[in-house]
Every structure is written in C-alpha cells, then in structure tokens.
Amino acid sequence: MKVAGRIVADTHALIKSLIEPGITTEFLDQEAEKFIRKSDAIPVFKGYRGFPASICASLNDEIVHGIPDKRKLSEGDILSVDIGVKYKGYVGDAANTYPVGKISEEAQKLLDVCQECLAFGIAAAVPGNKISDISRAVQQHAEAHGYGIVRDYTGHGIGTQMHEEPQIPNYVDPTWLAFDERLKPGYCIAIEPMLNIGTHKTKTVRRRGWDIVLTKDNKLSAHFEHSVAISKDGPIILTLPSS
C-alpha cells in the first residue's frame, strides 16, 4: 500500500507541475493515466461504476466526482484533483485542491484550513481512539473558521478495494455514534475533509452518466485526502511522494 500511495503522490506532483491557466482537465487526466500505467499501476477510478476518466477533476464549486473535459482552467480557479491507483492488488487514494495561477485570499484561506483539518484528522487516528475522534478534530477546526463541512460524502476504509468499511465522516452526529468504531493497529483508512465557503448542503448534476457534486449555493469548495495506516505507534501516511 505504501507503493500504491507513493504512485498516487507522485502523480499528484506531476499534476501540480502541469496546472496553469489555459490547459484542460482532460489533458491532466491523460497525463495522469500515462504516468500511472508507466508506474505498473492501474487508475482505479477508470470504469468504477462507469466513471469515464482516470482522475476526478472538480472545479471551483464542484466538490467531488468532477469529470475531466475540454474546459480550460482560468486564472483564479481552484481545482480539486482526486487520484486512486491499484498496485499489486492494493489501492492508494489521495486528493489535493490546487490554485490556478494567483487566487483570492478567500480561496487561499479555504485551501489552508482544509489542509489543516486533514492534519488534525490524521493526528487523531491513533489506536484506542474512535472514528468520531477523527470526525470531531476535523469539524472543530473547520467550524472555528466558519466553513461548511460536507455531510453527504465521507472518508472510508481502504485496502484491496477503494471503498471499504468503515466510513469516516468529517462531522459528529448522534445518529451514527451508536456505530462508532474504535481504531485498531492494522486498519487502513482514507481521511478526506471537504469544506465549503458557504453551506454544507450539496446538489448534483448529471454529466456523461455520472452525478457531479456541487455546493448548493455555488460557493467554492476544497478537498484534501490521504490514505493512512493505523499502527501501534500512531498514524502512517501512505500517500507520500518518493522525494
């Protein structure tokens, strides 16, 4: 899983180097797929429930599941890129939100706080803690800065499949605490805060046979994710680059 995660992280590094005003998300998708396959891995998103691309590319108010296309990136956009690969039967999954050129202070703060939420969530992923400890760490930091936390989509277990149990929500709700699970060494999970400048509520639009998720009020959204292993000594981030 560390190798799968490293391929994911290195693909992200490639994407980051390519992002600039005027390029298309379709181009990013093509370059990502070539790199993943050259790394002896498979882009696990491609074909998943009919998804037509190798990466998810969600622009501005798109939260997740954005399909790469011929739209050109513009100065000031933010682009959330989610990448998953399978290597020798095991999956790595990570997301980053990237600035396109110079972005507004409002957008940069959203990105910074979302990354901080991920760090707080990872720090809480220790044996003996519960899933709700991760959720609470994310929620408290996000809400302290006034951001909406997406509730309709969560993090998840990860291993030989991209989506495994347990779910890892980014907020705490009494309705699911009865199913709250204690973390144990050997668990592997994907922690992925999704923060909105406005409401936490979402809407979907249908494109190419897939539901693209957007903010209900059309305000900006950010998404950061790491795959994490729970060890007896604490969390190990699996999706780190080779250098």
HUMO-V341970 format. One record per run of one state. SS is the DSSP state (hx for helix, st for strand, lp for the rest). FROM is the first residue (numbers start at 0). TO is the last residue. If there is no record, write none. Layout:
BEGIN
ss->SS from->FROM to->TO
ss->SS from->FROM to->TO
END
This chain:
BEGIN
ss->lp from->0 to->0
ss->hx from->1 to->17
ss->lp from->18 to->22
ss->st from->23 to->23
ss->hx from->24 to->37
ss->lp from->38 to->40
ss->st from->41 to->42
ss->lp from->43 to->46
ss->hx from->47 to->49
ss->lp from->50 to->53
ss->st from->54 to->58
ss->lp from->59 to->60
ss->st from->61 to->63
ss->lp from->64 to->65
ss->st from->66 to->66
ss->lp from->67 to->70
ss->st from->71 to->71
ss->lp from->72 to->76
ss->st from->77 to->86
ss->lp from->87 to->88
ss->st from->89 to->98
ss->lp from->99 to->103
ss->hx from->104 to->122
ss->lp from->123 to->128
ss->st from->129 to->129
ss->hx from->130 to->143
ss->lp from->144 to->146
ss->st from->147 to->148
ss->lp from->149 to->153
ss->st from->154 to->156
ss->lp from->157 to->162
ss->st from->163 to->167
ss->lp from->168 to->175
ss->hx from->176 to->178
ss->lp from->179 to->180
ss->st from->181 to->181
ss->lp from->182 to->186
ss->st from->187 to->190
ss->lp from->191 to->192
ss->st from->193 to->195
ss->lp from->196 to->200
ss->st from->201 to->206
ss->lp from->207 to->208
ss->st from->209 to->214
ss->lp from->215 to->219
ss->st from->220 to->222
ss->lp from->223 to->223
ss->st from->224 to->230
ss->lp from->231 to->232
ss->st from->233 to->236
ss->lp from->237 to->242
END
